[in-house]
């Protein structure tokens, strides 16, 4: 017994007890120090206590909060200057409110990095991932849906939740067009008329409705079975939407849709992009430049932008012969979840690239110069543009954040 106590009393490597640091060490005696040591012992602490060393959320940087610079004085003595290590990665301990290093932490203690914008408010009411955000045209009502089965309606002026719609099954996508709000569920779409308060059910798709878009008075819905179902708005009061086509060709789930240049573009888990003529609803070409799931599509001016889980953003342009060709490929360090574009306060086009490392990188186009970073605890997959410089992001924890460009562009008259 005496030998065992003697070993327990021995301090190992001058290492500070991480449990003592957190205020919950219950060992007496404890083989680790109950006082602070230098940062040189961080690796030893993680080894003996069974925890990883303090690191960023993407674990790409080794923890080394201080860097010593040694220089000679005129009298020959050494002067040691300590400087903090800079980092562009968010501290995962700070996000959970338990970082013990405070200002000495080498990682960011902020949900964003960059100039020209700021975060205003967070609305954390959903229990699961946010799968769609839409601002109803001509109103201040913001709708956002979640896989927890609900759609919440918020007043953007007061910041108050006006209503909660419970659908009893996960909401997979959400868009609005005019007075209509379309909610993509499993096997059906709920069409809500916000003027008449009437609700209609659109049948036909199989599996989860993963993405929707509207063009030429046609609602297109991409589903889990790889089929794009199309409804045209009609004048019938009892049935305001008429099923007009089922677009087949993808072999796996349709993940994203966008419309531009009188074409519908669809991206799929089969790694392809298909181009559909909006007049004939026929597929005119298939693009196979990505090596993984095509996660997002944007039509911006004359260009098509696509992203993928393969970590690339591709810029496509239409050639004289009508074919689409990749002009530029931008590579991220991780897979891309979603793309979103908007002008900043100065009117410059900004592309938001949401990556699987829980960050969103902001680029100024066409140069792809980095203009900022947003962070979250989990992937940010949903975006929406608001009024007066506002924009919104929704992540997989169910958190919706309200952001604002700090300076609005000045309006000029001719």
HELIX and SHEET records of a PDB file:
HELIX    1   1 UNK A    2  UNK A    8  1                                   7    
HELIX    2   2 UNK A   18  UNK A   21  1                                   4    
HELIX    3   3 UNK A   39  UNK A   41  5                                   3    
HELIX    4   4 UNK A   42  UNK A   49  1                                   8    
HELIX    5   5 UNK A   92  UNK A   95  1                                   4    
HELIX    6   6 UNK A  102  UNK A  104  5                                   3    
SHEET    1   A 2 UNK A  66  UNK A  72  0                                        
SHEET    2   A 2 UNK A  78  UNK A  84 -1                                        
SHEET    1   B 5 UNK A 112  UNK A 113  0                                        
SHEET    2   B 5 UNK A 369  UNK A 375 -1                                        
SHEET    3   B 5 UNK A 359  UNK A 364 -1                                        
SHEET    4   B 5 UNK A 349  UNK A 355 -1                                        
SHEET    5   B 5 UNK A 336  UNK A 343 -1                                        
SHEET    1   C 4 UNK A 117  UNK A 124  0                                        
SHEET    2   C 4 UNK A 399  UNK A 405 -1                                        
SHEET    3   C 4 UNK A 390  UNK A 395 -1                                        
SHEET    4   C 4 UNK A 380  UNK A 385 -1                                        
SHEET    1   D 4 UNK A 130  UNK A 135  0                                        
SHEET    2   D 4 UNK A 141  UNK A 146 -1                                        
SHEET    3   D 4 UNK A 150  UNK A 155 -1                                        
SHEET    4   D 4 UNK A 161  UNK A 166 -1                                        
SHEET    1   E 7 UNK A 173  UNK A 177  0                                        
SHEET    2   E 7 UNK A 180  UNK A 184 -1                                        
SHEET    3   E 7 UNK A 186  UNK A 193 -1                                        
SHEET    4   E 7 UNK A 198  UNK A 215 -1                                        
SHEET    5   E 7 UNK A 218  UNK A 223 -1                                        
SHEET    6   E 7 UNK A 228  UNK A 233 -1                                        
SHEET    7   E 7 UNK A 241  UNK A 247 -1                                        
SHEET    1   F 4 UNK A 254  UNK A 260  0                                        
SHEET    2   F 4 UNK A 263  UNK A 268 -1                                        
SHEET    3   F 4 UNK A 273  UNK A 277 -1                                        
SHEET    4   F 4 UNK A 283  UNK A 287 -1                                        
SHEET    1   G 4 UNK A 294  UNK A 300  0                                        
SHEET    2   G 4 UNK A 303  UNK A 308 -1                                        
SHEET    3   G 4 UNK A 312  UNK A 318 -1                                        
SHEET    4   G 4 UNK A 324  UNK A 331 -1                                        
END                                                                             
